Amino acid sequence: MSTEPSITNYVESLFPTFEPGLKKVLIESGDLKTFDAGEMIMQTGQNMRSTILIVEGLVKLYREGDDGNEFFMYYLQPGNACALSMICATRQETSQVMAKAVEPTKGLMIPISLMDTLMKEYKSWYYFVLETYRNRFEELLTVIDNISFKSMDERLEFYLAKQHRDLNTRKLQITHSEIANDLNSSREVISRLLKKMEQRGTLSLHRNYISYLK
């Protein structure tokens, strides 16, 4: 009979470099939470009571503008942590981003009351936090460069290439409307550019998905 992985299984398999003492704290103090596909994990303005380590599934992070528009930032996959939730949890601030489960997802919730202790007592956690900040900062720089210095067709190509790379699949199950929301554009513009990319042989458009061919 198959059984669901336990917190111990997740911690041991996804965070092998953590010290035994740190693993013990996470296993004993962490709370495993399940999210359905499409469920919001974090909302703008939400009080942060914990930081989250993704142990299963896929999470999409957005930044919400004053006008209600959403802009895609990056994905979180198993073994990743949300750097922004770490900052907000440590400083007891509200969230500045939105996070949504793309598929059924599980997260290990770590209480904010442990943040200072983990940083001070466990070097592997300290380095994990620094590496998380560094990786997300580099991703955000790439996104900023893409927004600031590229045309919409270049941004779309970059976006699809990133989807292919991050999700490790050529079958991108994403709608034209979702792409438009992520790129803060209109569905009509995105559909027209996708058609041009199809004519160039970069991709193939299907009813419910996009085949990335490049």
N, C-alpha and C positions, 0 to 999 in steps of 0.2 A: 504493500500500500504506500503510495507516495504521500509525502507530507510537505507542508509549506516550509520554506526556509525560515529559520529562526533569526533573531537579531544577532546571535553569535555567529551563525553561518555567514550573514551579510558582512559583519565587521571583519571576520577572519579572511574572507575571500576578496573584499573590495579595498581593505585598508591594511595590507600585510606589513607595511613599514611602521605602523603605530606600535609604541611600546606596550608590553603586556599589561602594565598598570593602566594605561590609557584605554586599551580595549576593554578592560574590566569595568572602568567607569562608564564608558559608552553603553556597554551591554546592560549594566545594572540601572543606569539612569535614563537611557534613551527610550523614547516611546515610538513604536513602529506604527505609522499611520498610512492608510490606503486612500488613494484618490482615483475617482473614475475618470475616464477620458473626457476632456472638456471641462472638468471641474477646476474652479479657481483655487489655487493654493495660497496665494498672497494677493492682497488688494492694496492699491495706493491709499495711504493714510491709515492702514491697519497697524494696531499696536503689536509689536513683536515680542512674544513671550518665549520664543525659542529660535534656534537656527536649524536649518534642515540639511541633512546629508541624503542625497538621492541614492537609493539602493536598488531600484528597479523602475523601468519605464523611461519616460522622456518628458521633460518640462521645458516650456517656452517662456522666456522672459520678455516683457514689454515695458516701455516707458509711455505713460499717458500724458498727452498735452493738455493745456488749459481748455482747448476747444473740444476735448473728448476724443481726439484722434489717438490711435495707438501706433507705436513704432517698435518693430521687432529688434531685440538686442542680441540675444544668443540663446542657445539650448543648454540645458543641464542634463547630463546622462549619469548612469550608475557610477558611483565613485566620485562624483562632483559635489561640491557644496555651493550654496549661493553666497557669494562674497558680500553682496549688499545686505542680505539678512544677517550676516555675521556682524557687519558694522552697526546696523540698526539695533540688533540684540545687545551688543556690547555697550552701546551708548544709550540704550533704552529710548530709541527714537522710533517714529512711525515709518512704515515702509514707503519708499519713493518709487517702487516699481510694482508691476503686476506679474504674477506667475500662474501659468495654466498647464495642467496635465494634458499632453498631446495624446497619450495612450494610458491605459491603466498603470498607475504609478504608485510606488511605495517610498516613503521618506522616513528617515530616522530623525526624530525631533529631539534636539538637545536643549535643555532648559538654559535660559540666559544666566541663571544664577551660577552656572558652572563655567562660564566663559573666562573669567579672570583666573580661576584656579587652573583650568586647562592650559592657558597661555603661560602661566608661571611655572607649572610643575612638569609639563611634558614637552620636550623639545620637538618631538615628531609632530605634535599638534601645532606648535608655533610655526614650524616650517611649512606645514600643510596650509595654514592660514595665509602665510606670505605667498606661497606658490599659487594659491587660489586667487589672491588679489592680483598677482602679476599676470596670470593667464587672462583674467577677465579684463584687466586694464588694456592688454595688448589687443584683445578682441574689440574692445570699444574704440581704440585708436583706429583699427581697420575700418570699423563701421563709420566713424567720423570722416575719415579720408574718403571713403566711398560716397558719402552723402555730399561732401563739400566740393569734391573735385571731379566727379564723374557725371556723365549724362544719364538719363533714365534708362536708356537701353544698356549702358555699361553697368549700371546698378543692378538691373534685372539679371544680367549674365552672372555677375558676382554673386547675387542672391541665390540663384539656382545652383551654381557650382558649390556654394557653401552648404546648401541643403543636401546635395549629393554627397559631399564629403562628410558632413556631420552625421547624417543618417545612414551612411554607408549603403546606399541603394540608388539605382537609376530610376526606380518607379516612385515618383514623388506624388504622393496622394494629398494634393493641395489644390484648392480652387483658385480661379482667377481673382475672385473677390478677396480671398485671404491674402494673396500676394499683394494686391493693391493696398490692403490695410497695412500690411507689414512695411511696405515701401512708401506709405502715405501718398498714394497716387489714386487714380480712378480705375475702375474695372475696364472701361473702354480703352484706355491707354495701354494697360497691361495686356489685354487681349490682342490688340493690334501688334504690339511688340513681340508677343509670343508667336503670332502667326508669321511674322517676318523671320524669327529664329527657326521656325519649322521649315520655312522655305529654304533657309541656308543649310539645313540638315543638322542643326545643333540639338534639336529635340523633336519629339513627336507628340502631338496633342491627342488625348483620348477623352472619353466621356467623363470619367471620374479621376483621372490621374494624368501626369505628364511623364513621358519617358525622356530622361536626360541622356543624350547620345554622345556628347562631346568627350 
